[in-house]
Amino acid sequence: MISLTDSQKIGMGLTGFGVFFLFFGMILFFDKALLAIGNILFVAGLSFVIGLERTFRFFFQKHKMKATSFFLGGVLIVLVGWPIVGVVLEVYGFFLLFRGFFPAAVGFIRRIPFLGSLLNLPFISGFVDKVGESNTMV
């Protein structure tokens, strides 16, 4: 079993609540307040889980600056009050930032009984294969 420090446990909770508020804010027709709370909790939780220095290093690597600017710019735009535009920018930045993790995630999901067969359906498998490819940042 993985041992977590108290700050990592707090970070997991903050990240979970952040994802919940983001999801709930999108369900409620892009509610500005819920999306703003979700963004703040998600970024704070990430900082607690992996540490402030590692979070800073992850977001501000030279080859990830475009992705970071889209993600954090989307967070800022949501905080300013344009939730739909901000969420679109955040999602694009999120996919650019975490694209290196997608092949491992797709491989893991394919080993889960029900989800693996779902990902192998004809219409879905082509898209999942393209997402699951190991791409480098350009």
DSSP file with accessible surface (Angstrom, degrees, kcal/mol):
  #  RESIDUE AA STRUCTURE BP1 BP2  ACC     N-H-->O    O-->H-N    N-H-->O    O-->H-N    TCO  KAPPA ALPHA  PHI   PSI    X-CA   Y-CA   Z-CA
    1    1 A M              0   0  236      0, 0.0     2,-0.4     0, 0.0     0, 0.0   0.000 360.0 360.0 360.0 144.3    0.0    0.0    0.0
    2    2 A I        -     0   0  141      1,-0.0     2,-0.5     2,-0.0     0, 0.0  -0.623 360.0-139.3 -81.7 130.6    1.2    3.5   -0.8
    3    3 A S        -     0   0  107     -2,-0.4     2,-0.4     0, 0.0    -1,-0.0  -0.784  19.3-164.3 -92.3 128.6    1.9    5.6    2.2
    4    4 A L        -     0   0   69     -2,-0.5     2,-0.1     2,-0.0    -2,-0.0  -0.898  15.2-128.0-113.6 142.1    0.8    9.2    1.9
    5    5 A T     >  -     0   0   76     -2,-0.4     4,-2.1    44,-0.1     5,-0.2  -0.323  34.3-103.4 -75.3 169.4    1.8   12.2    4.1
    6    6 A D  H  > S+     0   0  121      1,-0.2     4,-2.4     2,-0.2     5,-0.2   0.897 122.7  51.9 -63.6 -38.7   -0.9   14.3    5.7
    7    7 A S  H  > S+     0   0   58      1,-0.2     4,-2.4     2,-0.2    -1,-0.2   0.872 108.5  51.4 -67.9 -33.8   -0.3   17.1    3.1
    8    8 A Q  H  > S+     0   0   57      2,-0.2     4,-2.3     1,-0.2    -1,-0.2   0.882 108.8  51.3 -68.7 -36.5   -0.7   14.6    0.3
    9    9 A K  H  X S+     0   0  119     -4,-2.1     4,-2.0     2,-0.2    -2,-0.2   0.923 110.8  48.0 -64.5 -42.1   -4.0   13.3    1.8
   10   10 A I  H  X S+     0   0   94     -4,-2.4     4,-2.8     1,-0.2    -2,-0.2   0.916 110.9  52.4 -61.9 -42.4   -5.2   16.9    2.0
   11   11 A G  H  X S+     0   0    0     -4,-2.4     4,-2.8     2,-0.2     5,-0.2   0.885 106.5  52.3 -62.2 -39.2   -4.2   17.4   -1.6
   12   12 A M  H  X S+     0   0  110     -4,-2.3     4,-2.5     2,-0.2    -1,-0.2   0.920 111.6  47.4 -63.1 -41.1   -6.1   14.4   -2.7
   13   13 A G  H  X S+     0   0   34     -4,-2.0     4,-2.8     2,-0.2     5,-0.2   0.929 112.9  47.5 -65.1 -45.5   -9.2   15.7   -1.0
   14   14 A L  H  X S+     0   0   41     -4,-2.8     4,-2.5     2,-0.2    -2,-0.2   0.919 113.4  48.3 -62.5 -42.4   -8.7   19.2   -2.5
   15   15 A T  H  X S+     0   0   29     -4,-2.8     4,-2.6     2,-0.2     5,-0.2   0.921 112.0  49.6 -64.5 -42.4   -8.2   17.7   -6.0
   16   16 A G  H  X S+     0   0   42     -4,-2.5     4,-2.4     1,-0.2    -2,-0.2   0.928 112.8  46.1 -62.0 -44.6  -11.2   15.5   -5.6
   17   17 A F  H  X S+     0   0  124     -4,-2.8     4,-2.9     2,-0.2    -1,-0.2   0.879 111.1  54.4 -65.2 -36.3  -13.4   18.4   -4.5
   18   18 A G  H  X S+     0   0    0     -4,-2.5     4,-2.4    -5,-0.2    -2,-0.2   0.936 109.6  45.7 -62.0 -45.2  -12.0   20.5   -7.4
   19   19 A V  H  X S+     0   0   77     -4,-2.6     4,-2.7     2,-0.2     5,-0.2   0.918 113.1  51.6 -64.0 -40.6  -12.9   17.9  -10.0
   20   20 A F  H  X S+     0   0  107     -4,-2.4     4,-3.1    -5,-0.2     5,-0.2   0.941 111.5  45.8 -60.9 -48.1  -16.4   17.6   -8.3
   21   21 A F  H  X S+     0   0   52     -4,-2.9     4,-2.6     2,-0.2    -1,-0.2   0.884 112.9  50.6 -65.5 -37.2  -16.9   21.4   -8.4
   22   22 A L  H  X S+     0   0   25     -4,-2.4     4,-1.9    -5,-0.2    -2,-0.2   0.943 114.2  44.0 -63.2 -46.0  -15.7   21.6  -12.0
   23   23 A F  H  X S+     0   0  127     -4,-2.7     4,-2.3     2,-0.2    -2,-0.2   0.940 116.0  46.9 -63.5 -46.0  -18.0   18.8  -13.1
   24   24 A F  H  X S+     0   0   83     -4,-3.1     4,-2.1    -5,-0.2    -1,-0.2   0.884 110.0  53.9 -65.5 -37.3  -21.0   20.2  -11.1
   25   25 A G  H  <>S+     0   0    0     -4,-2.6     6,-1.9    -5,-0.2     5,-0.7   0.864 109.9  47.4 -65.6 -34.8  -20.3   23.7  -12.5
   26   26 A M  H ><5S+     0   0   76     -4,-1.9     3,-0.9     4,-0.2     4,-0.5   0.882 109.9  52.6 -73.4 -36.7  -20.4   22.3  -16.1
   27   27 A I  H 3<5S+     0   0   88     -4,-2.3     2,-0.7     1,-0.3    -2,-0.2   0.893 103.7  58.5 -63.9 -37.7  -23.6   20.4  -15.4
   28   28 A L  T 3<5S-     0   0   81     -4,-2.1    -1,-0.3    -5,-0.2    -2,-0.1  -0.164 133.0 -87.0 -88.0  42.3  -25.3   23.6  -14.1
   29   29 A F  T < 5S-     0   0  190     -3,-0.9    -3,-0.2    -2,-0.7    -2,-0.2   0.911  83.3 -51.7  57.4  50.8  -24.7   25.3  -17.4
   30   30 A F  S   <S-     0   0   64     -5,-0.7     2,-0.3    -4,-0.5    -4,-0.2   0.931  70.8-159.5  57.0  54.6  -21.2   26.6  -16.7
   31   31 A D     >  -     0   0   65     -6,-1.9     4,-2.2    -7,-0.2     5,-0.2  -0.509   8.7-145.4 -66.0 122.6  -21.9   28.3  -13.4
   32   32 A K  H  > S+     0   0  117     -2,-0.3     4,-2.4     1,-0.2     5,-0.2   0.893  93.3  49.5 -60.7 -44.7  -19.0   30.8  -12.9
   33   33 A A  H  > S+     0   0   58      2,-0.2     4,-2.6     1,-0.2     5,-0.2   0.930 112.5  46.0 -65.3 -45.9  -18.7   30.5   -9.1
   34   34 A L  H  > S+     0   0   28      1,-0.2     4,-2.6     2,-0.2    -1,-0.2   0.900 113.9  49.0 -65.1 -39.9  -18.6   26.6   -9.1
   35   35 A L  H  X S+     0   0    0     -4,-2.2     4,-2.6     2,-0.2    -1,-0.2   0.907 111.4  49.7 -66.2 -39.7  -16.1   26.6  -11.9
   36   36 A A  H  X S+     0   0   17     -4,-2.4     4,-2.3    -5,-0.2     5,-0.2   0.937 112.7  46.5 -64.6 -44.4  -13.9   29.2  -10.2
   37   37 A I  H  X S+     0   0   76     -4,-2.6     4,-2.7     1,-0.2     5,-0.2   0.924 112.6  51.3 -62.6 -42.8  -14.0   27.2   -6.9
   38   38 A G  H  X S+     0   0    0     -4,-2.6     4,-2.5    -5,-0.2    -2,-0.2   0.909 109.9  49.1 -61.4 -42.5  -13.2   24.0   -8.8
   39   39 A N  H  X S+     0   0    1     -4,-2.6     4,-2.3     2,-0.2     5,-0.3   0.934 112.8  46.5 -62.6 -46.5  -10.2   25.5  -10.6
   40   40 A I  H  X S+     0   0   96     -4,-2.3     4,-2.4     1,-0.2     5,-0.2   0.930 114.8  46.6 -63.9 -44.6   -8.7   26.9   -7.4
   41   41 A L  H  X S+     0   0   39     -4,-2.7     4,-2.7    -5,-0.2   -23,-0.2   0.900 111.9  51.3 -65.7 -39.2   -9.2   23.6   -5.5
   42   42 A F  H  X S+     0   0   29     -4,-2.5     4,-2.4    -5,-0.2    -2,-0.2   0.947 113.7  42.4 -63.4 -48.8   -7.8   21.5   -8.3
   43   43 A V  H  X S+     0   0   41     -4,-2.3     4,-2.0     2,-0.2    -2,-0.2   0.917 116.6  48.5 -66.7 -40.2   -4.6   23.6   -8.7
   44   44 A A  H  X S+     0   0   33     -4,-2.4     4,-2.0    -5,-0.3    -2,-0.2   0.920 111.8  49.9 -65.3 -41.4   -4.2   23.8   -4.9
   45   45 A G  H  X S+     0   0    0     -4,-2.7     4,-2.4    -5,-0.2    -2,-0.2   0.907 108.6  52.0 -64.1 -40.6   -4.7   20.1   -4.5
   46   46 A L  H  X S+     0   0   28     -4,-2.4     4,-2.3     1,-0.2     5,-0.4   0.916 109.0  51.2 -61.5 -40.2   -2.2   19.3   -7.2
   47   47 A S  H  X S+     0   0   22     -4,-2.0     4,-1.3     1,-0.2    -1,-0.2   0.875 111.3  47.6 -65.0 -38.2    0.3   21.5   -5.4
   48   48 A F  H  < S+     0   0   94     -4,-2.0    -1,-0.2     2,-0.2    -2,-0.2   0.874 112.7  49.1 -69.6 -37.4   -0.3   19.7   -2.1
   49   49 A V  H  < S+     0   0   34     -4,-2.4    -2,-0.2   -38,-0.2    -3,-0.2   0.952 128.0  18.8 -70.6 -50.2    0.0   16.2   -3.7
   50   50 A I  H  < S-     0   0   52     -4,-2.3     4,-0.3    -5,-0.2    -1,-0.2   0.524 115.0-104.4-103.0  -4.9    3.2   16.6   -5.6
   51   51 A G     X  -     0   0   28     -4,-1.3     4,-2.0    -5,-0.4    -1,-0.2   0.073  26.8 -90.3  96.9 151.9    4.7   19.7   -3.8
   52   52 A L  H  > S+     0   0  134      2,-0.2     4,-2.5     1,-0.2     5,-0.2   0.914 122.3  47.9 -66.2 -43.2    5.0   23.3   -4.7
   53   53 A E  H  > S+     0   0  139      1,-0.2     4,-2.7     2,-0.2    -1,-0.2   0.932 113.7  46.2 -67.2 -43.9    8.4   23.1   -6.4
   54   54 A R  H  > S+     0   0  153     -4,-0.3     4,-2.4     2,-0.2    -1,-0.2   0.864 111.8  52.6 -68.0 -34.3    7.5   20.0   -8.5
   55   55 A T  H  X S+     0   0    8     -4,-2.0     4,-2.5     2,-0.2     5,-0.2   0.942 111.1  46.9 -63.2 -46.2    4.2   21.6   -9.5
   56   56 A F  H  X S+     0   0  134     -4,-2.5     4,-2.2     1,-0.2    -2,-0.2   0.926 113.4  48.3 -61.2 -44.8    6.1   24.8  -10.6
   57   57 A R  H  < S+     0   0  138     -4,-2.7    -1,-0.2     1,-0.2    -2,-0.2   0.881 111.7  50.8 -62.9 -38.8    8.7   22.7  -12.5
   58   58 A F  H >< S+     0   0   31     -4,-2.4     3,-0.8    -5,-0.2    -2,-0.2   0.946 115.9  39.4 -65.0 -47.8    5.9   20.6  -14.2
   59   59 A F  H 3< S+     0   0    9     -4,-2.5     9,-0.2     1,-0.2    -2,-0.2   0.826 117.5  47.6 -73.5 -31.0    3.9   23.6  -15.4
   60   60 A F  T 3< S+     0   0   88     -4,-2.2    -1,-0.2    -5,-0.2     2,-0.2  -0.010  71.8 133.9-110.6  33.7    6.8   25.8  -16.4
   61   61 A Q    X   -     0   0   69     -3,-0.8     3,-1.4     1,-0.1     4,-0.3  -0.535  65.9-117.0 -72.6 149.1    9.0   23.5  -18.5
   62   62 A K  G >  S+     0   0  196      1,-0.3     3,-1.0     2,-0.2     4,-0.3   0.889 113.4  47.7 -59.1 -41.5   10.1   25.2  -21.7
   63   63 A H  G 3  S+     0   0  109      1,-0.2    -1,-0.3     2,-0.1     4,-0.2   0.576 112.2  51.4 -79.6  -4.9    8.4   22.7  -24.0
   64   64 A K  G <> S+     0   0   25     -3,-1.4     4,-2.7     1,-0.1    -1,-0.2   0.262  75.8 103.0-111.1  11.6    5.1   23.0  -22.0
   65   65 A M  H <> S+     0   0   86     -3,-1.0     4,-2.5    -4,-0.3     5,-0.2   0.883  80.5  51.3 -65.8 -36.9    4.8   26.7  -21.9
   66   66 A K  H  > S+     0   0  119     -4,-0.3     4,-2.1     2,-0.2    -1,-0.2   0.950 113.6  44.8 -63.8 -46.2    2.1   26.8  -24.6
   67   67 A A  H  > S+     0   0    0      1,-0.2     4,-2.7     2,-0.2    -2,-0.2   0.912 113.6  50.1 -64.4 -42.2    0.0   24.2  -22.7
   68   68 A T  H  X S+     0   0    3     -4,-2.7     4,-3.0    -9,-0.2     5,-0.5   0.909 108.9  51.6 -64.2 -40.8    0.5   26.0  -19.4
   69   69 A S  H  X S+     0   0   70     -4,-2.5     4,-1.9    -5,-0.2    -1,-0.2   0.901 111.9  46.6 -66.3 -37.8   -0.5   29.3  -20.9
   70   70 A F  H  X S+     0   0   65     -4,-2.1     4,-2.2    -5,-0.2    -2,-0.2   0.942 116.6  44.5 -66.4 -45.1   -3.7   27.8  -22.3
   71   71 A F  H  X S+     0   0    7     -4,-2.7     4,-2.0     2,-0.2    -2,-0.2   0.970 120.5  37.5 -65.3 -53.5   -4.5   26.0  -19.0
   72   72 A L  H  X S+     0   0   59     -4,-3.0     4,-2.5     1,-0.2    -1,-0.2   0.849 115.1  55.6 -71.3 -31.0   -3.8   28.8  -16.6
   73   73 A G  H  X S+     0   0   25     -4,-1.9     4,-2.6    -5,-0.5    -1,-0.2   0.900 107.2  50.5 -63.9 -39.1   -5.2   31.4  -19.1
   74   74 A G  H  X S+     0   0    0     -4,-2.2     4,-2.3     2,-0.2    -2,-0.2   0.906 109.3  50.7 -64.2 -39.9   -8.4   29.4  -19.1
   75   75 A V  H  X S+     0   0   17     -4,-2.0     4,-2.3     2,-0.2    -2,-0.2   0.941 112.0  47.7 -61.2 -45.4   -8.5   29.4  -15.3
   76   76 A L  H  X S+     0   0  109     -4,-2.5     4,-2.1     1,-0.2    -2,-0.2   0.913 110.4  51.0 -62.9 -42.0   -8.0   33.2  -15.3
   77   77 A I  H  X>S+     0   0   45     -4,-2.6     5,-2.3     2,-0.2     4,-1.8   0.886 109.4  50.9 -66.8 -36.0  -10.7   33.7  -17.9
   78   78 A V  H  <5S+     0   0    2     -4,-2.3    -1,-0.2     1,-0.2    -2,-0.2   0.930 110.5  49.8 -63.9 -42.2  -13.1   31.6  -15.8
   79   79 A L  H  <5S+     0   0   82     -4,-2.3    -2,-0.2     1,-0.2    -1,-0.2   0.848 108.0  53.9 -65.3 -32.3  -12.2   33.7  -12.7
   80   80 A V  H  <5S-     0   0  108     -4,-2.1    -1,-0.2    -5,-0.2    -2,-0.2   0.852 127.3 -96.9 -71.4 -32.5  -12.8   36.9  -14.8
   81   81 A G  T  <5S+     0   0   15     -4,-1.8    -3,-0.2    -5,-0.2    -2,-0.1   0.573  92.0 108.8 130.0  10.2  -16.3   35.7  -15.7
   82   82 A W     >< +     0   0  173     -5,-2.3     4,-2.2     1,-0.2     5,-0.2  -0.725  37.5 170.9-112.1  82.7  -16.3   34.0  -19.1
   83   83 A P  H  >  +     0   0   19      0, 0.0     4,-2.6     0, 0.0     5,-0.2   0.865  69.1  50.1 -67.7 -39.3  -16.8   30.4  -18.2
   84   84 A I  H  > S+     0   0  102      2,-0.2     4,-2.2     1,-0.2     5,-0.2   0.955 115.1  42.8 -67.9 -47.3  -17.4   28.8  -21.5
   85   85 A V  H  > S+     0   0   76      1,-0.2     4,-2.3     2,-0.2    -1,-0.2   0.926 115.7  51.1 -62.6 -42.7  -14.4   30.3  -23.2
   86   86 A G  H  X S+     0   0    0     -4,-2.2     4,-2.6     1,-0.2    -2,-0.2   0.913 109.3  48.7 -62.7 -42.6  -12.3   29.6  -20.1
   87   87 A V  H  X S+     0   0   10     -4,-2.6     4,-2.7     2,-0.2     5,-0.2   0.903 109.6  52.6 -66.9 -38.4  -13.3   25.9  -19.9
   88   88 A V  H  X S+     0   0   95     -4,-2.2     4,-2.2    -5,-0.2    -1,-0.2   0.944 112.3  45.2 -61.8 -44.7  -12.5   25.4  -23.6
   89   89 A L  H  X S+     0   0   43     -4,-2.3     4,-2.6     1,-0.2    -2,-0.2   0.905 113.0  51.4 -65.0 -40.7   -9.0   26.9  -23.1
   90   90 A E  H  X S+     0   0   13     -4,-2.6     4,-2.9     2,-0.2    -2,-0.2   0.917 109.6  48.8 -61.4 -45.6   -8.5   24.8  -19.9
   91   91 A V  H  X S+     0   0   66     -4,-2.7     4,-2.4     2,-0.2     5,-0.2   0.929 112.5  48.2 -63.3 -43.7   -9.5   21.6  -21.6
   92   92 A Y  H  X S+     0   0  100     -4,-2.2     4,-2.0    -5,-0.2    -2,-0.2   0.944 114.8  45.5 -61.8 -46.1   -7.2   22.3  -24.5
   93   93 A G  H  X S+     0   0    0     -4,-2.6     4,-2.8     2,-0.2    -2,-0.2   0.890 110.4  54.7 -63.6 -38.0   -4.3   23.1  -22.2
   94   94 A F  H  X S+     0   0   73     -4,-2.9     4,-2.7     1,-0.2    -2,-0.2   0.934 108.9  47.3 -61.8 -45.1   -5.1   20.1  -20.0
   95   95 A F  H  < S+     0   0  106     -4,-2.4     4,-0.4     1,-0.2    -1,-0.2   0.879 113.8  47.8 -66.9 -35.7   -4.8   17.8  -23.0
   96   96 A L  H >< S+     0   0   12     -4,-2.0     3,-0.5    -5,-0.2     4,-0.2   0.907 114.9  46.1 -68.9 -40.1   -1.5   19.4  -24.1
   97   97 A L  H 3< S+     0   0    3     -4,-2.8     3,-0.4     1,-0.2    -2,-0.2   0.920 122.2  33.2 -67.2 -45.4   -0.1   19.3  -20.6
   98   98 A F  T >X S+     0   0   31     -4,-2.7     3,-1.4    -5,-0.2     4,-0.6   0.188  80.7 111.6-102.4  18.0   -1.0   15.7  -19.8
   99   99 A R  G X4 S+     0   0   62     -3,-0.5     3,-0.7    -4,-0.4    36,-0.3   0.810  73.0  62.4 -63.7 -26.9   -0.7   14.1  -23.3
  100  100 A G  G 34 S+     0   0   62     -3,-0.4     4,-0.4     1,-0.2    -1,-0.3   0.755 101.9  51.8 -68.9 -22.2    2.3   12.2  -22.1
  101  101 A F  G <> S+     0   0  118     -3,-1.4     4,-2.1     1,-0.2    -1,-0.2   0.625  88.7  82.4 -87.5 -15.3    0.2   10.3  -19.6
  102  102 A F  H <X S+     0   0   40     -3,-0.7     4,-3.0    -4,-0.6     5,-0.3   0.886  85.2  54.1 -63.6 -41.4   -2.5    9.3  -22.0
  103  103 A P  H  > S+     0   0   37      0, 0.0     4,-2.4     0, 0.0    -1,-0.2   0.936 112.2  45.1 -60.2 -40.2   -0.8    6.2  -23.4
  104  104 A A  H  > S+     0   0   72     -4,-0.4     4,-2.2     2,-0.2    -2,-0.2   0.911 114.2  49.3 -67.4 -39.6   -0.3    4.7  -19.9
  105  105 A A  H  X S+     0   0   43     -4,-2.1     4,-2.7     2,-0.2     5,-0.2   0.924 111.7  47.9 -66.3 -42.4   -3.9    5.6  -19.0
  106  106 A V  H  X S+     0   0   21     -4,-3.0     4,-2.3     1,-0.2    -2,-0.2   0.923 111.6  50.6 -65.2 -42.0   -5.3    4.0  -22.1
  107  107 A G  H  X S+     0   0   30     -4,-2.4     4,-0.7    -5,-0.3    -1,-0.2   0.904 112.3  47.2 -61.5 -39.6   -3.2    0.9  -21.6
  108  108 A F  H >< S+     0   0  121     -4,-2.2     3,-1.0     1,-0.2     4,-0.4   0.935 112.1  48.8 -67.1 -44.7   -4.5    0.7  -18.0
  109  109 A I  H >< S+     0   0   59     -4,-2.7     3,-1.4     1,-0.3    -2,-0.2   0.866 103.7  61.1 -65.7 -34.0   -8.1    1.2  -19.0
  110  110 A R  H 3< S+     0   0   78     -4,-2.3    -1,-0.3     1,-0.3    -2,-0.2   0.746  99.7  56.6 -66.0 -21.0   -7.9   -1.5  -21.7
  111  111 A R  T << S+     0   0  186     -3,-1.0    -1,-0.3    -4,-0.7    -2,-0.2   0.567  84.2  96.1 -86.2  -7.6   -7.0   -4.1  -19.0
  112  112 A I  S <> S-     0   0   57     -3,-1.4     4,-3.1    -4,-0.4     5,-0.3  -0.712  82.1-127.2 -82.9 129.7  -10.2   -3.3  -17.1
  113  113 A P  H  > S+     0   0  118      0, 0.0     4,-1.3     0, 0.0     5,-0.2   0.889  97.7  26.3 -49.8 -60.6  -12.9   -5.9  -18.1
  114  114 A F  H  > S+     0   0  148      1,-0.2     4,-1.8     2,-0.2     5,-0.1   0.941 125.1  47.3 -73.6 -44.6  -15.9   -3.8  -19.1
  115  115 A L  H  > S+     0   0   69      1,-0.2     4,-2.4     2,-0.2    -1,-0.2   0.858 107.5  57.4 -67.4 -34.1  -14.0   -0.6  -20.1
  116  116 A G  H  X S+     0   0    4     -4,-3.1     4,-0.8     1,-0.2    -1,-0.2   0.923 108.9  45.0 -62.2 -43.4  -11.5   -2.5  -22.2
  117  117 A S  H  < S+     0   0   68     -4,-1.3     3,-0.3    -5,-0.3    -1,-0.2   0.854 111.5  54.4 -69.5 -30.9  -14.2   -4.1  -24.4
  118  118 A L  H >< S+     0   0   66     -4,-1.8     3,-1.3     1,-0.2    -2,-0.2   0.908 106.2  51.4 -67.4 -39.5  -15.9   -0.7  -24.6
  119  119 A L  H 3< S+     0   0   30     -4,-2.4    -1,-0.2     1,-0.3     9,-0.2   0.675 104.0  59.6 -72.0 -16.0  -12.7    0.9  -25.9
  120  120 A N  T 3< S+     0   0   97     -4,-0.8    -1,-0.3    -3,-0.3    -2,-0.2   0.361  75.3 121.6 -94.1   5.6  -12.3   -1.8  -28.6
  121  121 A L  S <> S-     0   0   79     -3,-1.3     4,-3.1    -4,-0.1     3,-0.3  -0.365  76.5-111.3 -64.8 149.4  -15.7   -1.0  -30.2
  122  122 A P  H  > S+     0   0  104      0, 0.0     4,-0.8     0, 0.0    -1,-0.1   0.873 113.4  41.7 -55.0 -43.5  -15.3   -0.1  -33.9
  123  123 A F  H  > S+     0   0  197      1,-0.2     4,-0.5     2,-0.1    -4,-0.0   0.825 122.2  40.0 -76.2 -28.0  -16.2    3.6  -33.6
  124  124 A I  H  > S+     0   0   60     -3,-0.3     4,-2.7    -6,-0.2     5,-0.3   0.821 101.6  68.1 -90.2 -32.9  -14.2    4.2  -30.4
  125  125 A S  H  X S+     0   0   28     -4,-3.1     4,-2.7     1,-0.2     5,-0.2   0.863  97.3  52.8 -62.6 -38.1  -11.1    2.2  -31.0
  126  126 A G  H  X S+     0   0   44     -4,-0.8     4,-1.8    -5,-0.2    -1,-0.2   0.931 113.4  43.6 -62.6 -44.1   -9.7    4.4  -33.8
  127  127 A F  H  X S+     0   0  146     -4,-0.5     4,-2.5     2,-0.2    -2,-0.2   0.929 115.2  48.4 -65.8 -43.7  -10.0    7.5  -31.7
  128  128 A V  H  X S+     0   0   12     -4,-2.7     4,-2.9     1,-0.2    -2,-0.2   0.888 109.4  53.1 -67.2 -36.8   -8.6    5.8  -28.6
  129  129 A D  H  X S+     0   0   76     -4,-2.7     4,-0.6    -5,-0.3    -1,-0.2   0.910 110.7  47.3 -63.5 -39.6   -5.7    4.4  -30.6
  130  130 A K  H >< S+     0   0  143     -4,-1.8     3,-0.7    -5,-0.2    -2,-0.2   0.916 115.7  44.2 -68.1 -41.9   -4.9    7.9  -31.8
  131  131 A V  H 3< S+     0   0   50     -4,-2.5    -2,-0.2     1,-0.2    -1,-0.2   0.885 111.6  55.0 -68.6 -36.6   -5.1    9.4  -28.3
  132  132 A G  H 3< S+     0   0   18     -4,-2.9    -1,-0.2    -5,-0.2    -2,-0.2   0.550  82.9 109.3 -77.1  -8.0   -3.1    6.5  -26.9
  133  133 A E  S << S-     0   0  106     -3,-0.7     2,-1.1    -4,-0.6   -31,-0.1  -0.383  80.5-111.9 -66.5 148.0   -0.2    7.0  -29.2
  134  134 A S        +     0   0  103    -32,-0.1     2,-0.3   -31,-0.1    -1,-0.1  -0.703  46.1 177.2 -85.1 102.7    2.9    8.3  -27.6
  135  135 A N        -     0   0   77     -2,-1.1     2,-0.3   -36,-0.3     3,-0.0  -0.815  20.9-138.3-103.8 149.6    3.3   11.8  -29.0
  136  136 A T        -     0   0  112     -2,-0.3     2,-0.2     1,-0.1    -2,-0.0  -0.736  32.6 -96.0-102.1 155.3    6.0   14.3  -28.1
  137  137 A M              0   0   47     -2,-0.3    -1,-0.1   -40,-0.1   -73,-0.1  -0.468 360.0 360.0 -68.4 137.0    5.3   18.0  -27.6
  138  138 A V              0   0  174     -2,-0.2    -1,-0.1   -75,-0.0    -3,-0.0  -0.731 360.0 360.0-103.9 360.0    6.0   20.0  -30.7
